[in-house]
Amino acid sequence: MLQWQATQACRKTTSFPSLMAFSSSLRLATKTLVRFHHSSLQLHGSFTCFPHLQTPNYRFFSVKKEVRLLSGVSRGPGKGSGVVRAKRRDGGDEGKGEKKALENDDAEGGNGGVMVKEKAFEARVVMAELHKEATESYLAYALSVLVGRALPDVRDGLKPVHRRIIFAMHELGFSSRKPFKKCARVVGEVLGKFHPHGDTAVYDSLVRMAQDFSMRCPLIQGHGNFGSIDADPPAAMRYTECRLEALTEAMFLSDLEQNTVNFVPNFDGSQKEPSLLPARVPNLLLNGSSGIAVGMATNIPPHNLGELVDALSVLLHNPDATLQELLEYMPGPDFPTGGEIMGNIGILDAYRTGRGRIVVRGKTDVEVLDAKGKLSALVIREIPYQTNKASLVEKIAELVEDKSIEGVSDIRDESDRSGMRIVIELKKGSDPSIVLNKLYKLTVLQSSFSCNMVGILDGQPKLMGLKEMLQAFLDFRCSVIERRARFKLKQAQEREHIIEGILVGLDNLDDVIHLIRENSSLSMASAALKKAYNLSDKQAEALLDITLRKLTSLERKKFVEEGESLKEQISKLNELLSSKKLVYQMIEQEAIEVKNKFRTPRRSSLEEGDGSQLEEIDVIPNEEMLLVFSEKGYVKRMRPNTFSLQNRGTIGKSVGKMRVNDALSDFIVCHAHDHVLYFSDKGIVYSARAFRIPECTRTAAGTPLVQILSLSDGERITSVIPVSEFVKDQYLIMLTAKGFIKKISLEFFSAIRITGIIAIQLVPGDELKWVRLCSNDDLIAMASQSGMVLLSSCETLRAIGRTARGVVSMRLKDGDRMASMDIIPAAMQKNLQKEGKDLSAPWLLFVTESGYGKRVPVSSFRMTRFRRKGVIGYKLPPNDGLAAVFAVGFSLSADGESDEQVVLVSQSGTVNRIKVRDISIQSRSAMGVILMRLEFAGKIMSASLMSATEADDSSESEEQSVA
């Protein structure tokens, strides 16, 4: 049903919040025609603010004494537009004419519109352009929201609702020394007298002022459930109780009754409320503020009371103090929930320009749960400001379940009244620094506080820096001090004036009594006193009101002393009003009194760094480590000093309990930051950082590779290459079990997707077994299981693409397969051209499956081309074969011997680490020496070469020599 409410739509008002306010009073429908009877009202053109009204569906036209709004939508027969006419009616025909009009309206299909008298209509219609009216109304609404609701005043740091709550509690007498009272009484008082909004808005504001995790210095004491940092809602206002904090009384209410601020009428004019509260410290910086208005917002961080007063004192003593001088006393915000503020760049920007980004982290500790089992836990004791603790715990649990954060075994919230405590238990070998860095990166344990220091100053919103805010408060405080001084001065002068009159009367007591007794009325006595002793009305009135007990000499002395005291007070107040310096001293003195009584230690600590998101690699030292791989696809990371250095021929120390039917397959040395390339037997390569492998103890079983890599069913890792940097002139040499060799640039593997990429194309039945790093100047040494060795240059091998198969490396006898491959660096090739028997480095270190080994000088082998049989490198007995061949002699001591060490791993998992220098140098046809006794340990399954490390003297007692 359509009604054009003419008296509301045409009335000029500033209360419409937006264009929506106008459209809400103008409701259109296609079934009705509304017409106003007015001789001078005509509409021409179209409404530019409503483009949808310019469509052919609506037509505006003017007719003399009529204005019609017609719908252009076609109607069926008998469904014309109804018209409501506003006609002039006189006398007794008024009711009859009204009835007739309604009947006509019903007959035409109308809806019984409002009848408007022409004279009344003329008196209440104001012509205005719609777009101007909408603009002015919206601006008025926006300014009302800015000033009267969403933004705090710079001077007292309060929004209107907070100011009204404090004033209402003060009026009700809910002081800090009185018992708690129901919050419902406060909400009702505020709603009924000062704040014409919903009770939820008032109660939520009251609750926030009582929360110690929301306010740095709470302004209200709460008794009952006032919510929690887990975002639990407070109890209903009928259950909770409150009263003012002592700080609130000292900071806001001490000077309220001394004409320090203006009082303005409330919403209905029945009460008076203060436009400001006479704050003694900058509350806007003390407790901060946040709010969203129309077109702008504010977000100001809280600060420490003691530091804030110190900075204010610096500005009082030196108005030209720089921002750096203020920062020496107030280095940054101090959040109620504590935390760590990272760096000062954001603080400087916020204090200088009013906008800045402050990075805040939660405070955490690492607790050792079981030193023997190396179990530890991260304990979160503080979280960033305005962070929901329950949501944080829930988010961490989700990340652990999604495997975005690894190494976490349990999460518990052990927070209680004594403080916050979120325990994150870690798995064995998990690095707390890695987990903590993930928490900073993926959760709100590290968050940003975006400063937008906007406040109301002189009735207008303004973006201000620290010094400008402090100066605005000082100007306001000076005004408060001056108004208070004038108020006290006026009171003192009025009292002094009365005391002078009383003393005049006491000096002439007998005459005054006689004069009073002679007059028949009080007014006549007052007039006689004024005439006889030249007294004012107030003096005469006070003299007449004096009691007989005040006529004693002792009481007269008191009046004299009071008069002298008043003169001294008046003198000081006049001096205060005439000296800006004394006003500043008074401001500082009162602020220091508040500081000394209510200051608390700083909660948020300031840390170095910009708080940028760190990668895991940034928190992990690039230390040398051992990677142990098993045949069943398990891997573990250990420190190099896990195994002590032992002599040749010893049994060795076990690397740990192996799973059933499992054996170690590889044992390599790398650094924590290295990219580890994992080559599988199917010719696929995967990549992961070395530190991603969990660190384990010597006796631990390790971690399945399928938890680290995306391996397919039955896929095994056969070769592992640690890469520190993907250099352009570096290549990878790949050798398969059937003897195919391939050279490919290392740059092809700098970016490997998580599912892996193809490294080499294999023929059916073949496997990728060995992969080594080399350059064009290096030599490639290959050996077959039968002891044949081929030495060739890497340069002669052409580099090809990833998906290529490669070429034949050496011609193998029937039943023979490749045993090993190693690279001889170019720097070690200087002795290869020497004639005669040369036993100096480099050497080829041979290790057989039966535990024998020897060193053979590389100069004993001639250079040959690929696809040849090679030469004999080791004469092996039946049922024995080569397990590995290494090029050694990279690191030499002063006596020319090798400083390297070799780690041997048997099928049962026994590990033996021996010096290469203890292995004798022999000829190509020699049988070698015993490296490791294998009576109960099966065969040598893996051998690895590592650089010399410091021996662990404490573990030498565990050596068990059988030589």
PECOR-V585287 format. One record per backbone hydrogen bond with DSSP energy under -1.0 kcal/mol. CO is the residue of the C=O (numbers start at 1). NH is the residue of the N-H. If there is no record, write none. Layout:
CO_NH + CO_NH
//
This chain:
4_6 + 5_9 + 6_10 + 18_21 + 19_23 + 20_24 + 36_38 + 47_50 + 50_53 + 51_54 + 55_58 + 57_72 + 59_70 + 63_66 + 66_63 + 67_36 + 70_59 + 76_79 + 82_33 + 90_93 + 91_94 + 93_97 + 94_98 + 95_99 + 96_100 + 97_101 + 98_102 + 99_103 + 100_104 + 101_105 + 102_106 + 103_107 + 104_108 + 105_110 + 106_109 + 117_121 + 118_122 + 119_123 + 120_124 + 129_133 + 130_134 + 131_135 + 132_136 + 133_137 + 134_138 + 135_139 + 136_140 + 137_141 + 138_142 + 139_143 + 140_144 + 141_145 + 142_146 + 143_147 + 144_148 + 145_149 + 145_150 + 146_151 + 152_456 + 153_157 + 158_153 + 159_163 + 160_164 + 161_165 + 162_166 + 163_167 + 164_168 + 165_169 + 166_170 + 167_171 + 168_172 + 169_174 + 173_175 + 174_244 + 175_178 + 181_242 + 183_187 + 184_188 + 185_189 + 186_190 + 187_191 + 188_192 + 189_193 + 190_194 + 190_195 + 195_197 + 198_202 + 199_203 + 200_204 + 201_205 + 202_206 + 203_207 + 204_208 + 205_209 + 207_210 + 208_211 + 209_219 + 209_220 + 211_214 + 211_215 + 219_245 + 221_243 + 223_241 + 225_235 + 228_231 + 229_389 + 232_228 + 236_239 + 236_240 + 237_184 + 240_183 + 241_223 + 242_181 + 243_221 + 245_249 + 246_250 + 247_251 + 248_252 + 251_280 + 255_258 + 262_275 + 264_273 + 271_266 + 273_264 + 277_279 + 281_283 + 282_286 + 283_287 + 286_303 + 289_300 + 291_298 + 296_293 + 298_291 + 299_452 + 300_289 + 302_334 + 304_308 + 305_309 + 306_310 + 307_311 + 308_312 + 309_313 + 310_314 + 311_315 + 312_316 + 313_317 + 314_318 + 318_321 + 322_326 + 323_327 + 326_329 + 326_330 + 335_338 + 339_605 + 340_361 + 341_607 + 344_348 + 345_349 + 346_350 + 347_351 + 348_352 + 349_353 + 350_354 + 351_466 + 354_453 + 356_451 + 358_449 + 359_342 + 360_447 + 361_340 + 363_381 + 363_382 + 365_379 + 367_377 + 370_375 + 375_369 + 375_370 + 376_426 + 377_367 + 378_424 + 379_365 + 380_422 + 384_387 + 388_392 + 389_393 + 390_394 + 391_395 + 392_396 + 393_397 + 394_398 + 395_399 + 396_400 + 397_401 + 398_402 + 399_404 + 399_405 + 400_403 + 407_427 + 410_425 + 412_423 + 416_419 + 419_416 + 421_414 + 422_380 + 423_412 + 424_378 + 425_409 + 425_410 + 427_430 + 429_695 + 431_435 + 432_436 + 433_437 + 434_438 + 435_439 + 436_440 + 437_441 + 438_442 + 439_443 + 445_362 + 447_360 + 449_358 + 451_356 + 452_299 + 452_454 + 453_464 + 455_462 + 456_154 + 457_460 + 460_457 + 462_455 + 465_469 + 466_470 + 467_471 + 468_472 + 469_473 + 470_474 + 471_475 + 472_476 + 473_477 + 474_478 + 475_479 + 476_480 + 477_481 + 478_482 + 479_483 + 480_484 + 481_485 + 482_486 + 483_487 + 484_488 + 485_489 + 486_490 + 487_491 + 488_492 + 489_493 + 490_494 + 491_495 + 492_496 + 493_497 + 494_498 + 495_499 + 496_500 + 497_501 + 498_502 + 499_503 + 500_504 + 501_505 + 502_506 + 503_507 + 504_508 + 506_509 + 508_512 + 509_513 + 510_514 + 511_515 + 512_516 + 513_517 + 514_518 + 521_525 + 522_526 + 523_527 + 524_528 + 525_529 + 526_530 + 527_531 + 528_532 + 529_533 + 536_540 + 537_541 + 538_542 + 539_543 + 540_544 + 541_545 + 547_550 + 548_551 + 552_556 + 553_557 + 554_558 + 555_559 + 556_560 + 557_561 + 558_562 + 559_563 + 560_564 + 561_565 + 562_566 + 563_567 + 564_568 + 565_569 + 566_570 + 567_571 + 568_572 + 569_573 + 570_574 + 571_575 + 572_576 + 573_577 + 574_578 + 579_583 + 580_584 + 581_585 + 582_586 + 583_587 + 584_588 + 585_589 + 586_590 + 587_591 + 588_592 + 589_593 + 590_594 + 591_595 + 592_596 + 593_597 + 594_598 + 595_599 + 605_341 + 607_343 + 615_618 + 616_619 + 621_623 + 623_672 + 625_670 + 626_638 + 627_668 + 628_636 + 629_665 + 629_666 + 630_633 + 633_705 + 634_630 + 635_703 + 636_628 + 637_696 + 638_626 + 639_642 + 647_650 + 653_911 + 659_662 + 663_631 + 666_629 + 668_627 + 670_625 + 671_674 + 672_691 + 674_690 + 675_723 + 676_688 + 677_721 + 678_686 + 679_718 + 679_719 + 680_683 + 681_768 + 683_759 + 683_760 + 684_680 + 685_757 + 686_678 + 688_676 + 689_692 + 690_693 + 694_637 + 703_635 + 704_707 + 705_708 + 705_709 + 709_711 + 712_715 + 716_681 + 719_679 + 721_677 + 723_675 + 725_727 + 727_730 + 730_746 + 731_774 + 732_744 + 733_772 + 734_742 + 735_769 + 735_770 + 736_739 + 737_818 + 739_809 + 740_736 + 741_807 + 742_734 + 743_800 + 744_732 + 745_748 + 746_749 + 747_750 + 753_756 + 757_685 + 763_766 + 767_737 + 770_735 + 772_733 + 774_731 + 775_778 + 778_794 + 779_824 + 780_792 + 781_822 + 782_790 + 783_819 + 783_820 + 784_787 + 785_882 + 787_873 + 787_874 + 788_784 + 789_871 + 790_782 + 791_864 + 792_780 + 794_797 + 804_761 + 807_741 + 809_867 + 813_816 + 817_785 + 820_783 + 822_781 + 824_779 + 825_828 + 826_829 + 829_832 + 831_834 + 842_858 + 843_888 + 844_856 + 845_886 + 846_854 + 847_883 + 847_884 + 848_851 + 849_940 + 851_931 + 851_932 + 852_848 + 853_929 + 854_846 + 855_922 + 856_844 + 857_860 + 858_861 + 868_811 + 871_789 + 877_880 + 881_849 + 884_847 + 886_845 + 888_843 + 891_899 + 893_896 + 897_893 + 900_916 + 901_946 + 902_914 + 903_944 + 904_912 + 905_941 + 905_942 + 906_909 + 909_655 + 910_906 + 911_653 + 912_904 + 913_646 + 914_902 + 916_919 + 920_855 + 929_853 + 931_649 + 939_907 + 942_905 + 944_903 + 946_901 + 952_955 + 953_956 + 955_958 + 956_959 + 960_651
//
